Amino acid sequence: MTSTRGAPAQPDEHQAQPAHDGRDETTLEQLDRNTIELLNELRVASTGIQVMFGFLLIVPFNNGFRRVSSFEKNVYFVTLLCVAVASVLLIAPSIQHRILFRQRQKAYLVSVANRLAIVAGVFLGLGFTGILVLVSDFVIGGAAAVIVGVLAVAGIGILWFAVPIVRRLREPG
């Protein structure tokens, strides 16, 4: 359901949903379940971001950072920005929830949080790739950074995005 402005319309909270998934739950029960599932998924992603962001924040203060190449500095900075953007996107639903608390906006919040989490996943994947490229170039150098970068993008792209998208296209539901 969408309203005239493109945001999800507020469904009747007590209306039962079609049982295409075998559940007999009201819209409100479904939104509550979706919220809990989303929060659990965001916890997993936020742990990864905390570790990566912590790593990235201490890197420039290490004495060895002065000796890195301009390529490595550029990869570092882009990676830092990707992880920061992912962090902002994953935190946004919590802030929005606090602002819209008790305003009957759960359908909107679940929809927006879902989109933000997917976009954050893209930036998180780029952040992982950047860290792997940075470390590979610093430790081994040469073609290793390119190979590791390509493998990371391919692996993350396939496992995080291609597999579920293909599944979704084959079995819409």
VMD Tcl script that builds the backbone (N, CA, C; Angstrom):
set m [mol new atoms 519]
animate dup $m
set s [atomselect $m all]
$s set {name element resname resid chain x y z} {
  {N N MET 1 A 0.829 -1.182 0.000}
  {CA C MET 1 A 0.000 0.000 0.000}
  {C C MET 1 A 0.869 1.239 0.000}
  {N N THR 2 A 0.546 2.201 -0.842}
  {CA C THR 2 A 1.267 3.462 -0.809}
  {C C THR 2 A 0.287 4.606 -0.826}
  {N N SER 3 A 0.692 5.688 -0.214}
  {CA C SER 3 A -0.130 6.888 -0.218}
  {C C SER 3 A 0.192 7.694 -1.455}
  {N N THR 4 A -0.459 8.842 -1.604}
  {CA C THR 4 A -0.226 9.659 -2.780}
  {C C THR 4 A 1.174 10.238 -2.814}
  {N N ARG 5 A 1.862 10.301 -1.709}
  {CA C ARG 5 A 3.220 10.859 -1.663}
  {C C ARG 5 A 4.297 9.789 -1.800}
  {N N GLY 6 A 3.942 8.539 -2.007}
  {CA C GLY 6 A 4.925 7.484 -2.197}
  {C C GLY 6 A 5.311 6.749 -0.929}
  {N N ALA 7 A 4.919 7.261 0.242}
  {CA C ALA 7 A 5.213 6.573 1.496}
  {C C ALA 7 A 4.154 5.517 1.721}
  {N N PRO 8 A 4.492 4.438 2.404}
  {CA C PRO 8 A 3.505 3.402 2.661}
  {C C PRO 8 A 2.321 3.965 3.439}
  {N N ALA 9 A 1.129 3.609 2.989}
  {CA C ALA 9 A -0.068 4.029 3.707}
  {C C ALA 9 A -0.176 3.251 5.008}
  {N N GLN 10 A -0.828 3.806 5.956}
  {CA C GLN 10 A -1.000 3.136 7.235}
  {C C GLN 10 A -2.096 2.081 7.102}
  {N N PRO 11 A -1.748 0.793 7.219}
  {CA C PRO 11 A -2.749 -0.259 7.092}
  {C C PRO 11 A -3.600 -0.330 8.356}
  {N N ASP 12 A -4.747 -0.972 8.218}
  {CA C ASP 12 A -5.581 -1.233 9.386}
  {C C ASP 12 A -4.830 -2.224 10.257}
  {N N GLU 13 A -4.501 -1.821 11.474}
  {CA C GLU 13 A -3.644 -2.618 12.350}
  {C C GLU 13 A -4.255 -3.961 12.735}
  {N N HIS 14 A -5.567 -4.088 12.644}
  {CA C HIS 14 A -6.223 -5.307 13.097}
  {C C HIS 14 A -6.681 -6.187 11.938}
  {N N GLN 15 A -6.400 -5.771 10.724}
  {CA C GLN 15 A -6.792 -6.524 9.553}
  {C C GLN 15 A -5.859 -7.716 9.377}
  {N N ALA 16 A -6.398 -8.903 9.207}
  {CA C ALA 16 A -5.578 -10.105 9.015}
  {C C ALA 16 A -4.955 -10.071 7.630}
  {N N GLN 17 A -3.727 -10.528 7.536}
  {CA C GLN 17 A -3.007 -10.573 6.266}
  {C C GLN 17 A -3.368 -11.856 5.531}
  {N N PRO 18 A -3.218 -11.859 4.213}
  {CA C PRO 18 A -3.400 -13.108 3.474}
  {C C PRO 18 A -2.410 -14.151 3.980}
  {N N ALA 19 A -2.840 -15.360 4.070}
  {CA C ALA 19 A -2.013 -16.421 4.655}
  {C C ALA 19 A -1.117 -17.082 3.617}
  {N N HIS 20 A -0.526 -16.293 2.695}
  {CA C HIS 20 A 0.349 -16.871 1.679}
  {C C HIS 20 A 1.625 -17.432 2.279}
  {N N ASP 21 A 1.986 -17.008 3.460}
  {CA C ASP 21 A 3.181 -17.542 4.100}
  {C C ASP 21 A 2.832 -18.473 5.256}
  {N N GLY 22 A 1.551 -18.818 5.377}
  {CA C GLY 22 A 1.135 -19.745 6.418}
  {C C GLY 22 A 0.883 -19.105 7.762}
  {N N ARG 23 A 1.033 -17.788 7.850}
  {CA C ARG 23 A 0.813 -17.099 9.117}
  {C C ARG 23 A -0.572 -16.474 9.125}
  {N N ASP 24 A -1.181 -16.499 10.264}
  {CA C ASP 24 A -2.458 -15.809 10.447}
  {C C ASP 24 A -2.212 -14.715 11.469}
  {N N GLU 25 A -1.768 -13.554 10.969}
  {CA C GLU 25 A -1.431 -12.467 11.871}
  {C C GLU 25 A -2.023 -11.162 11.357}
  {N N THR 26 A -2.281 -10.266 12.270}
  {CA C THR 26 A -2.779 -8.957 11.882}
  {C C THR 26 A -1.633 -8.145 11.312}
  {N N THR 27 A -1.975 -7.035 10.711}
  {CA C THR 27 A -0.943 -6.151 10.169}
  {C C THR 27 A -0.001 -5.694 11.270}
  {N N LEU 28 A -0.551 -5.356 12.417}
  {CA C LEU 28 A 0.285 -4.911 13.536}
  {C C LEU 28 A 1.223 -6.027 14.010}
  {N N GLU 29 A 0.721 -7.249 14.090}
  {CA C GLU 29 A 1.581 -8.373 14.485}
  {C C GLU 29 A 2.688 -8.597 13.455}
  {N N GLN 30 A 2.342 -8.472 12.181}
  {CA C GLN 30 A 3.345 -8.633 11.135}
  {C C GLN 30 A 4.400 -7.531 11.225}
  {N N LEU 31 A 3.976 -6.299 11.451}
  {CA C LEU 31 A 4.921 -5.192 11.583}
  {C C LEU 31 A 5.826 -5.385 12.803}
  {N N ASP 32 A 5.261 -5.869 13.896}
  {CA C ASP 32 A 6.070 -6.137 15.091}
  {C C ASP 32 A 7.124 -7.199 14.787}
  {N N ARG 33 A 6.720 -8.273 14.116}
  {CA C ARG 33 A 7.651 -9.350 13.757}
  {C C ARG 33 A 8.717 -8.828 12.803}
  {N N ASN 34 A 8.303 -8.057 11.791}
  {CA C ASN 34 A 9.264 -7.493 10.840}
  {C C ASN 34 A 10.256 -6.575 11.531}
  {N N THR 35 A 9.787 -5.807 12.497}
  {CA C THR 35 A 10.667 -4.904 13.243}
  {C C THR 35 A 11.710 -5.689 14.028}
  {N N ILE 36 A 11.287 -6.727 14.699}
  {CA C ILE 36 A 12.219 -7.551 15.486}
  {C C ILE 36 A 13.251 -8.212 14.566}
  {N N GLU 37 A 12.796 -8.750 13.434}
  {CA C GLU 37 A 13.728 -9.376 12.492}
  {C C GLU 37 A 14.737 -8.353 11.967}
  {N N LEU 38 A 14.255 -7.179 11.623}
  {CA C LEU 38 A 15.127 -6.133 11.120}
  {C C LEU 38 A 16.145 -5.699 12.166}
  {N N LEU 39 A 15.706 -5.531 13.401}
  {CA C LEU 39 A 16.623 -5.134 14.470}
  {C C LEU 39 A 17.718 -6.172 14.676}
  {N N ASN 40 A 17.355 -7.441 14.636}
  {CA C ASN 40 A 18.363 -8.501 14.780}
  {C C ASN 40 A 19.384 -8.453 13.646}
  {N N GLU 41 A 18.924 -8.195 12.428}
  {CA C GLU 41 A 19.842 -8.095 11.292}
  {C C GLU 41 A 20.746 -6.875 11.416}
  {N N LEU 42 A 20.190 -5.761 11.876}
  {CA C LEU 42 A 20.981 -4.546 12.038}
  {C C LEU 42 A 22.046 -4.716 13.111}
  {N N ARG 43 A 21.763 -5.511 14.130}
  {CA C ARG 43 A 22.768 -5.763 15.179}
  {C C ARG 43 A 23.993 -6.464 14.595}
  {N N VAL 44 A 23.764 -7.408 13.706}
  {CA C VAL 44 A 24.880 -8.117 13.066}
  {C C VAL 44 A 25.722 -7.134 12.258}
  {N N ALA 45 A 25.078 -6.318 11.445}
  {CA C ALA 45 A 25.806 -5.359 10.618}
  {C C ALA 45 A 26.517 -4.314 11.466}
  {N N SER 46 A 25.874 -3.865 12.528}
  {CA C SER 46 A 26.495 -2.812 13.342}
  {C C SER 46 A 27.747 -3.306 14.049}
  {N N THR 47 A 27.797 -4.585 14.397}
  {CA C THR 47 A 29.009 -5.145 15.005}
  {C C THR 47 A 30.172 -5.073 14.018}
  {N N GLY 48 A 29.912 -5.449 12.771}
  {CA C GLY 48 A 30.948 -5.376 11.743}
  {C C GLY 48 A 31.414 -3.955 11.517}
  {N N ILE 49 A 30.486 -3.033 11.531}
  {CA C ILE 49 A 30.853 -1.625 11.324}
  {C C ILE 49 A 31.667 -1.099 12.488}
  {N N GLN 50 A 31.313 -1.461 13.702}
  {CA C GLN 50 A 32.072 -0.991 14.864}
  {C C GLN 50 A 33.523 -1.447 14.789}
  {N N VAL 51 A 33.724 -2.698 14.421}
  {CA C VAL 51 A 35.082 -3.233 14.320}
  {C C VAL 51 A 35.844 -2.513 13.203}
  {N N MET 52 A 35.218 -2.391 12.038}
  {CA C MET 52 A 35.893 -1.740 10.908}
  {C C MET 52 A 36.169 -0.267 11.190}
  {N N PHE 53 A 35.204 0.428 11.745}
  {CA C PHE 53 A 35.379 1.850 12.010}
  {C C PHE 53 A 36.478 2.066 13.051}
  {N N GLY 54 A 36.506 1.216 14.081}
  {CA C GLY 54 A 37.564 1.303 15.084}
  {C C GLY 54 A 38.935 1.105 14.462}
  {N N PHE 55 A 39.046 0.100 13.603}
  {CA C PHE 55 A 40.300 -0.156 12.900}
  {C C PHE 55 A 40.704 1.060 12.064}
  {N N LEU 56 A 39.748 1.581 11.315}
  {CA C LEU 56 A 40.058 2.701 10.421}
  {C C LEU 56 A 40.406 3.981 11.178}
  {N N LEU 57 A 39.822 4.168 12.333}
  {CA C LEU 57 A 40.096 5.393 13.079}
  {C C LEU 57 A 41.503 5.419 13.682}
  {N N ILE 58 A 42.058 4.244 13.986}
  {CA C ILE 58 A 43.395 4.236 14.586}
  {C C ILE 58 A 44.520 4.170 13.557}
  {N N VAL 59 A 44.206 3.758 12.338}
  {CA C VAL 59 A 45.237 3.582 11.309}
  {C C VAL 59 A 46.080 4.834 11.072}
  {N N PRO 60 A 45.492 6.014 10.874}
  {CA C PRO 60 A 46.347 7.168 10.553}
  {C C PRO 60 A 47.244 7.607 11.707}
  {N N PHE 61 A 46.963 7.175 12.912}
  {CA C PHE 61 A 47.776 7.563 14.063}
  {C C PHE 61 A 48.927 6.590 14.308}
  {N N ASN 62 A 48.992 5.557 13.501}
  {CA C ASN 62 A 50.073 4.592 13.563}
  {C C ASN 62 A 51.283 5.195 12.846}
  {N N ASN 63 A 52.460 4.999 13.403}
  {CA C ASN 63 A 53.678 5.551 12.802}
  {C C ASN 63 A 53.884 5.092 11.363}
  {N N GLY 64 A 53.502 3.864 11.053}
  {CA C GLY 64 A 53.701 3.332 9.711}
  {C C GLY 64 A 52.833 3.998 8.660}
  {N N PHE 65 A 51.781 4.703 9.062}
  {CA C PHE 65 A 50.883 5.338 8.094}
  {C C PHE 65 A 51.587 6.432 7.298}
  {N N ARG 66 A 52.629 7.007 7.862}
  {CA C ARG 66 A 53.368 8.060 7.153}
  {C C ARG 66 A 54.082 7.521 5.909}
  {N N ARG 67 A 54.345 6.225 5.933}
  {CA C ARG 67 A 55.090 5.616 4.821}
  {C C ARG 67 A 54.197 5.033 3.730}
  {N N VAL 68 A 52.891 5.148 3.852}
  {CA C VAL 68 A 52.025 4.550 2.836}
  {C C VAL 68 A 52.015 5.412 1.579}
  {N N SER 69 A 51.707 4.766 0.480}
  {CA C SER 69 A 51.671 5.462 -0.814}
  {C C SER 69 A 50.408 6.324 -0.923}
  {N N SER 70 A 50.398 7.180 -1.925}
  {CA C SER 70 A 49.203 8.008 -2.138}
  {C C SER 70 A 48.015 7.127 -2.521}
  {N N PHE 71 A 48.268 6.018 -3.242}
  {CA C PHE 71 A 47.200 5.068 -3.553}
  {C C PHE 71 A 46.589 4.528 -2.262}
  {N N GLU 72 A 47.435 4.109 -1.325}
  {CA C GLU 72 A 46.947 3.556 -0.061}
  {C C GLU 72 A 46.198 4.606 0.758}
  {N N LYS 73 A 46.675 5.839 0.743}
  {CA C LYS 73 A 45.968 6.914 1.451}
  {C C LYS 73 A 44.594 7.164 0.836}
  {N N ASN 74 A 44.522 7.120 -0.488}
  {CA C ASN 74 A 43.239 7.307 -1.159}
  {C C ASN 74 A 42.280 6.156 -0.872}
  {N N VAL 75 A 42.791 4.933 -0.925}
  {CA C VAL 75 A 41.956 3.769 -0.600}
  {C C VAL 75 A 41.475 3.871 0.843}
  {N N TYR 76 A 42.367 4.266 1.736}
  {CA C TYR 76 A 42.003 4.429 3.148}
  {C C TYR 76 A 40.866 5.448 3.292}
  {N N PHE 77 A 41.012 6.603 2.664}
  {CA C PHE 77 A 40.022 7.663 2.835}
  {C C PHE 77 A 38.664 7.259 2.257}
  {N N VAL 78 A 38.652 6.656 1.075}
  {CA C VAL 78 A 37.394 6.195 0.476}
  {C C VAL 78 A 36.765 5.120 1.355}
  {N N THR 79 A 37.575 4.224 1.878}
  {CA C THR 79 A 37.075 3.173 2.762}
  {C C THR 79 A 36.475 3.772 4.031}
  {N N LEU 80 A 37.158 4.721 4.624}
  {CA C LEU 80 A 36.648 5.394 5.820}
  {C C LEU 80 A 35.290 6.039 5.532}
  {N N LEU 81 A 35.177 6.712 4.393}
  {CA C LEU 81 A 33.908 7.342 4.025}
  {C C LEU 81 A 32.807 6.304 3.811}
  {N N CYS 82 A 33.128 5.189 3.171}
  {CA C CYS 82 A 32.128 4.133 2.950}
  {C C CYS 82 A 31.616 3.572 4.270}
  {N N VAL 83 A 32.527 3.314 5.181}
  {CA C VAL 83 A 32.123 2.773 6.487}
  {C C VAL 83 A 31.327 3.810 7.278}
  {N N ALA 84 A 31.714 5.071 7.178}
  {CA C ALA 84 A 30.961 6.134 7.860}
  {C C ALA 84 A 29.549 6.247 7.296}
  {N N VAL 85 A 29.414 6.196 5.975}
  {CA C VAL 85 A 28.089 6.262 5.350}
  {C C VAL 85 A 27.248 5.056 5.775}
  {N N ALA 86 A 27.846 3.865 5.760}
  {CA C ALA 86 A 27.118 2.668 6.197}
  {C C ALA 86 A 26.645 2.818 7.635}
  {N N SER 87 A 27.489 3.361 8.473}
  {CA C SER 87 A 27.132 3.569 9.874}
  {C C SER 87 A 25.964 4.537 10.012}
  {N N VAL 88 A 26.018 5.641 9.298}
  {CA C VAL 88 A 24.931 6.632 9.341}
  {C C VAL 88 A 23.625 6.007 8.859}
  {N N LEU 89 A 23.688 5.238 7.784}
  {CA C LEU 89 A 22.482 4.608 7.240}
  {C C LEU 89 A 21.887 3.591 8.210}
  {N N LEU 90 A 22.747 2.864 8.925}
  {CA C LEU 90 A 22.239 1.862 9.868}
  {C C LEU 90 A 21.734 2.473 11.169}
  {N N ILE 91 A 22.238 3.638 11.521}
  {CA C ILE 91 A 21.783 4.313 12.740}
  {C C ILE 91 A 20.489 5.089 12.482}
  {N N ALA 92 A 20.288 5.540 11.250}
  {CA C ALA 92 A 19.129 6.379 10.913}
  {C C ALA 92 A 17.788 5.796 11.360}
  {N N PRO 93 A 17.515 4.494 11.161}
  {CA C PRO 93 A 16.211 3.980 11.597}
  {C C PRO 93 A 15.965 4.126 13.104}
  {N N SER 94 A 17.009 3.990 13.904}
  {CA C SER 94 A 16.845 4.149 15.349}
  {C C SER 94 A 16.451 5.573 15.705}
  {N N ILE 95 A 17.113 6.530 15.079}
  {CA C ILE 95 A 16.803 7.938 15.343}
  {C C ILE 95 A 15.393 8.253 14.853}
  {N N GLN 96 A 15.067 7.784 13.661}
  {CA C GLN 96 A 13.722 8.022 13.132}
  {C C GLN 96 A 12.655 7.398 14.029}
  {N N HIS 97 A 12.939 6.200 14.523}
  {CA C HIS 97 A 11.989 5.532 15.414}
  {C C HIS 97 A 11.759 6.357 16.680}
  {N N ARG 98 A 12.828 6.891 17.238}
  {CA C ARG 98 A 12.690 7.718 18.443}
  {C C ARG 98 A 11.838 8.955 18.169}
  {N N ILE 99 A 12.060 9.584 17.018}
  {CA C ILE 99 A 11.311 10.798 16.682}
  {C C ILE 99 A 9.844 10.480 16.391}
  {N N LEU 100 A 9.597 9.354 15.738}
  {CA C LEU 100 A 8.229 8.985 15.357}
  {C C LEU 100 A 7.561 8.049 16.356}
  {N N PHE 101 A 8.181 7.830 17.510}
  {CA C PHE 101 A 7.659 6.909 18.519}
  {C C PHE 101 A 6.211 7.256 18.877}
  {N N ARG 102 A 5.384 6.246 18.882}
  {CA C ARG 102 A 3.954 6.349 19.215}
  {C C ARG 102 A 3.175 7.255 18.266}
  {N N GLN 103 A 3.644 7.350 17.054}
  {CA C GLN 103 A 2.951 8.139 16.039}
  {C C GLN 103 A 2.288 7.242 14.988}
  {N N ARG 104 A 2.209 5.960 15.254}
  {CA C ARG 104 A 1.611 4.969 14.343}
  {C C ARG 104 A 2.302 4.980 12.970}
  {N N GLN 105 A 3.611 4.971 13.008}
  {CA C GLN 105 A 4.417 5.029 11.790}
  {C C GLN 105 A 5.245 3.758 11.576}
  {N N LYS 106 A 4.864 2.660 12.214}
  {CA C LYS 106 A 5.681 1.446 12.148}
  {C C LYS 106 A 5.840 0.926 10.714}
  {N N ALA 107 A 4.777 0.951 9.916}
  {CA C ALA 107 A 4.884 0.478 8.523}
  {C C ALA 107 A 5.900 1.323 7.756}
  {N N TYR 108 A 5.839 2.619 7.948}
  {CA C TYR 108 A 6.797 3.523 7.310}
  {C C TYR 108 A 8.214 3.214 7.793}
  {N N LEU 109 A 8.386 3.065 9.095}
  {CA C LEU 109 A 9.715 2.825 9.665}
  {C C LEU 109 A 10.310 1.510 9.181}
  {N N VAL 110 A 9.502 0.459 9.121}
  {CA C VAL 110 A 9.999 -0.834 8.644}
  {C C VAL 110 A 10.411 -0.734 7.173}
  {N N SER 111 A 9.598 -0.055 6.375}
  {CA C SER 111 A 9.902 0.098 4.954}
  {C C SER 111 A 11.181 0.902 4.735}
  {N N VAL 112 A 11.300 2.028 5.408}
  {CA C VAL 112 A 12.488 2.877 5.253}
  {C C VAL 112 A 13.725 2.172 5.807}
  {N N ALA 113 A 13.607 1.546 6.973}
  {CA C ALA 113 A 14.748 0.848 7.571}
  {C C ALA 113 A 15.235 -0.280 6.667}
  {N N ASN 114 A 14.310 -0.964 6.025}
  {CA C ASN 114 A 14.689 -2.028 5.100}
  {C C ASN 114 A 15.531 -1.465 3.958}
  {N N ARG 115 A 15.088 -0.373 3.364}
  {CA C ARG 115 A 15.833 0.241 2.254}
  {C C ARG 115 A 17.195 0.756 2.717}
  {N N LEU 116 A 17.208 1.423 3.863}
  {CA C LEU 116 A 18.470 1.954 4.386}
  {C C LEU 116 A 19.460 0.826 4.689}
  {N N ALA 117 A 18.968 -0.286 5.222}
  {CA C ALA 117 A 19.843 -1.415 5.535}
  {C C ALA 117 A 20.461 -2.010 4.268}
  {N N ILE 118 A 19.688 -2.071 3.198}
  {CA C ILE 118 A 20.220 -2.598 1.936}
  {C C ILE 118 A 21.297 -1.673 1.371}
  {N N VAL 119 A 21.020 -0.374 1.364}
  {CA C VAL 119 A 22.015 0.585 0.861}
  {C C VAL 119 A 23.248 0.574 1.771}
  {N N ALA 120 A 23.033 0.474 3.083}
  {CA C ALA 120 A 24.166 0.385 4.015}
  {C C ALA 120 A 24.999 -0.854 3.718}
  {N N GLY 121 A 24.341 -1.943 3.331}
  {CA C GLY 121 A 25.062 -3.163 2.973}
  {C C GLY 121 A 26.004 -2.954 1.803}
  {N N VAL 122 A 25.582 -2.147 0.846}
  {CA C VAL 122 A 26.456 -1.831 -0.304}
  {C C VAL 122 A 27.699 -1.101 0.193}
  {N N PHE 123 A 27.501 -0.078 1.032}
  {CA C PHE 123 A 28.651 0.681 1.540}
  {C C PHE 123 A 29.508 -0.165 2.485}
  {N N LEU 124 A 28.885 -1.036 3.247}
  {CA C LEU 124 A 29.629 -1.938 4.125}
  {C C LEU 124 A 30.498 -2.892 3.295}
  {N N GLY 125 A 29.931 -3.421 2.217}
  {CA C GLY 125 A 30.697 -4.288 1.319}
  {C C GLY 125 A 31.874 -3.557 0.689}
  {N N LEU 126 A 31.643 -2.310 0.291}
  {CA C LEU 126 A 32.742 -1.505 -0.261}
  {C C LEU 126 A 33.802 -1.227 0.807}
  {N N GLY 127 A 33.349 -1.025 2.046}
  {CA C GLY 127 A 34.292 -0.819 3.141}
  {C C GLY 127 A 35.142 -2.051 3.395}
  {N N PHE 128 A 34.508 -3.228 3.413}
  {CA C PHE 128 A 35.266 -4.474 3.567}
  {C C PHE 128 A 36.293 -4.605 2.448}
  {N N THR 129 A 35.844 -4.346 1.237}
  {CA C THR 129 A 36.739 -4.457 0.086}
  {C C THR 129 A 37.907 -3.485 0.213}
  {N N GLY 130 A 37.625 -2.254 0.600}
  {CA C GLY 130 A 38.680 -1.254 0.763}
  {C C GLY 130 A 39.709 -1.660 1.791}
  {N N ILE 131 A 39.252 -2.190 2.914}
  {CA C ILE 131 A 40.193 -2.640 3.954}
  {C C ILE 131 A 41.076 -3.759 3.423}
  {N N LEU 132 A 40.465 -4.706 2.719}
  {CA C LEU 132 A 41.249 -5.820 2.172}
  {C C LEU 132 A 42.253 -5.343 1.132}
  {N N VAL 133 A 41.845 -4.401 0.293}
  {CA C VAL 133 A 42.766 -3.839 -0.708}
  {C C VAL 133 A 43.902 -3.089 -0.013}
  {N N LEU 134 A 43.568 -2.284 0.979}
  {CA C LEU 134 A 44.565 -1.503 1.706}
  {C C LEU 134 A 45.608 -2.411 2.368}
  {N N VAL 135 A 45.133 -3.404 3.088}
  {CA C VAL 135 A 46.053 -4.306 3.789}
  {C C VAL 135 A 46.872 -5.123 2.783}
  {N N SER 136 A 46.231 -5.601 1.720}
  {CA C SER 136 A 46.950 -6.384 0.705}
  {C C SER 136 A 48.044 -5.569 0.040}
  {N N ASP 137 A 47.725 -4.329 -0.288}
  {CA C ASP 137 A 48.728 -3.482 -0.940}
  {C C ASP 137 A 49.874 -3.160 0.009}
  {N N PHE 138 A 49.553 -2.919 1.263}
  {CA C PHE 138 A 50.583 -2.569 2.247}
  {C C PHE 138 A 51.486 -3.766 2.564}
  {N N VAL 139 A 50.879 -4.940 2.718}
  {CA C VAL 139 A 51.636 -6.126 3.131}
  {C C VAL 139 A 52.364 -6.787 1.963}
  {N N ILE 140 A 51.660 -6.975 0.837}
  {CA C ILE 140 A 52.235 -7.727 -0.279}
  {C C ILE 140 A 52.572 -6.813 -1.450}
  {N N GLY 141 A 51.667 -5.883 -1.764}
  {CA C GLY 141 A 51.879 -4.964 -2.875}
  {C C GLY 141 A 51.574 -5.587 -4.214}
  {N N GLY 142 A 51.823 -4.834 -5.251}
  {CA C GLY 142 A 51.643 -5.323 -6.617}
  {C C GLY 142 A 50.214 -5.688 -6.946}
  {N N ALA 143 A 50.101 -6.792 -7.668}
  {CA C ALA 143 A 48.794 -7.235 -8.162}
  {C C ALA 143 A 47.916 -7.824 -7.062}
  {N N ALA 144 A 48.498 -8.121 -5.909}
  {CA C ALA 144 A 47.720 -8.738 -4.828}
  {C C ALA 144 A 46.523 -7.891 -4.440}
  {N N ALA 145 A 46.707 -6.582 -4.369}
  {CA C ALA 145 A 45.608 -5.692 -3.983}
  {C C ALA 145 A 44.477 -5.752 -4.997}
  {N N VAL 146 A 44.827 -5.787 -6.268}
  {CA C VAL 146 A 43.805 -5.849 -7.319}
  {C C VAL 146 A 43.066 -7.178 -7.262}
  {N N ILE 147 A 43.812 -8.261 -7.129}
  {CA C ILE 147 A 43.201 -9.595 -7.072}
  {C C ILE 147 A 42.287 -9.711 -5.855}
  {N N VAL 148 A 42.773 -9.289 -4.702}
  {CA C VAL 148 A 41.976 -9.359 -3.480}
  {C C VAL 148 A 40.734 -8.467 -3.604}
  {N N GLY 149 A 40.896 -7.279 -4.184}
  {CA C GLY 149 A 39.766 -6.371 -4.369}
  {C C GLY 149 A 38.692 -6.964 -5.266}
  {N N VAL 150 A 39.117 -7.539 -6.373}
  {CA C VAL 150 A 38.166 -8.153 -7.310}
  {C C VAL 150 A 37.462 -9.338 -6.653}
  {N N LEU 151 A 38.219 -10.180 -5.956}
  {CA C LEU 151 A 37.612 -11.330 -5.283}
  {C C LEU 151 A 36.642 -10.900 -4.176}
  {N N ALA 152 A 37.005 -9.859 -3.451}
  {CA C ALA 152 A 36.124 -9.365 -2.381}
  {C C ALA 152 A 34.828 -8.811 -2.955}
  {N N VAL 153 A 34.928 -7.982 -3.978}
  {CA C VAL 153 A 33.718 -7.425 -4.600}
  {C C VAL 153 A 32.846 -8.543 -5.165}
  {N N ALA 154 A 33.481 -9.502 -5.835}
  {CA C ALA 154 A 32.720 -10.608 -6.414}
  {C C ALA 154 A 32.064 -11.451 -5.323}
  {N N GLY 155 A 32.828 -11.808 -4.307}
  {CA C GLY 155 A 32.281 -12.644 -3.234}
  {C C GLY 155 A 31.150 -11.966 -2.489}
  {N N ILE 156 A 31.358 -10.722 -2.107}
  {CA C ILE 156 A 30.319 -9.973 -1.391}
  {C C ILE 156 A 29.120 -9.743 -2.300}
  {N N GLY 157 A 29.390 -9.355 -3.532}
  {CA C GLY 157 A 28.297 -9.108 -4.476}
  {C C GLY 157 A 27.438 -10.337 -4.704}
  {N N ILE 158 A 28.083 -11.487 -4.833}
  {CA C ILE 158 A 27.341 -12.730 -5.066}
  {C C ILE 158 A 26.593 -13.163 -3.812}
  {N N LEU 159 A 27.318 -13.273 -2.687}
  {CA C LEU 159 A 26.703 -13.794 -1.464}
  {C C LEU 159 A 25.660 -12.857 -0.853}
  {N N TRP 160 A 25.946 -11.578 -0.836}
  {CA C TRP 160 A 25.040 -10.634 -0.177}
  {C C TRP 160 A 23.902 -10.189 -1.079}
  {N N PHE 161 A 24.154 -10.053 -2.380}
  {CA C PHE 161 A 23.153 -9.437 -3.246}
  {C C PHE 161 A 22.637 -10.357 -4.347}
  {N N ALA 162 A 23.516 -10.957 -5.142}
  {CA C ALA 162 A 23.066 -11.748 -6.289}
  {C C ALA 162 A 22.233 -12.960 -5.876}
  {N N VAL 163 A 22.688 -13.718 -4.896}
  {CA C VAL 163 A 21.957 -14.923 -4.483}
  {C C VAL 163 A 20.527 -14.592 -4.048}
  {N N PRO 164 A 20.332 -13.636 -3.127}
  {CA C PRO 164 A 18.943 -13.356 -2.740}
  {C C PRO 164 A 18.121 -12.689 -3.846}
  {N N ILE 165 A 18.747 -11.888 -4.703}
  {CA C ILE 165 A 18.003 -11.252 -5.800}
  {C C ILE 165 A 17.537 -12.308 -6.788}
  {N N VAL 166 A 18.415 -13.239 -7.155}
  {CA C VAL 166 A 18.043 -14.319 -8.057}
  {C C VAL 166 A 16.926 -15.143 -7.441}
  {N N ARG 167 A 17.059 -15.464 -6.164}
  {CA C ARG 167 A 16.017 -16.233 -5.469}
  {C C ARG 167 A 14.682 -15.485 -5.493}
  {N N ARG 168 A 14.746 -14.191 -5.252}
  {CA C ARG 168 A 13.532 -13.371 -5.233}
  {C C ARG 168 A 12.869 -13.332 -6.616}
  {N N LEU 169 A 13.675 -13.253 -7.666}
  {CA C LEU 169 A 13.136 -13.221 -9.017}
  {C C LEU 169 A 12.532 -14.565 -9.428}
  {N N ARG 170 A 13.152 -15.632 -8.954}
  {CA C ARG 170 A 12.647 -16.973 -9.309}
  {C C ARG 170 A 11.380 -17.335 -8.550}
  {N N GLU 171 A 11.314 -16.915 -7.306}
  {CA C GLU 171 A 10.169 -17.266 -6.468}
  {C C GLU 171 A 9.612 -16.023 -5.785}
  {N N PRO 172 A 8.922 -15.181 -6.568}
  {CA C PRO 172 A 8.364 -13.979 -5.951}
  {C C PRO 172 A 7.313 -14.343 -4.911}
  {N N GLY 173 A 7.268 -13.492 -3.906}
  {CA C GLY 173 A 6.325 -13.950 -2.960}
  {C C GLY 173 A 5.786 -13.131 -1.944}
}
mol reanalyze $m
mol bondsrecalc $m
mol representation Tube
mol addrep $m
